[in-house]
Amino acid sequence: MARGRARFFDPDDDDQRRIAKSVVIDPSSAADRLPESFRDARPDIDWAGIRAARNFIAHDCDGTDDEVLWQAIAVQLPKIAVRLGVGATE
């Protein structure tokens, strides 16, 4: 992730940050469409936090703190994927 972090925070290239916003927004929107029974069966996942992060990033446009976005992509999203059984183990 070190190379990814350097590229992510490159002040001359915002592509990675814009891509990261999409990576947070799209799955979060999909999570809202999951059956409530699916979400209820996975109480260890912070569904409300996922929704809140999506709303913050989607509506705050240029004001999003890049460190918060990095944490969502590089730290939280992989943990959620593991909990859902779609990611590599930690």
Secondary structure, 3 states (H helix, E strand, C coil): CHHHHHHHCCCCCCHHHHHHHHHHHHHHHHHHCCCHHHHHCCCCCCHHHHHHHHHHHHHHHHHCCHHHHHHHHHHHHHHHHHHHCCCCCC
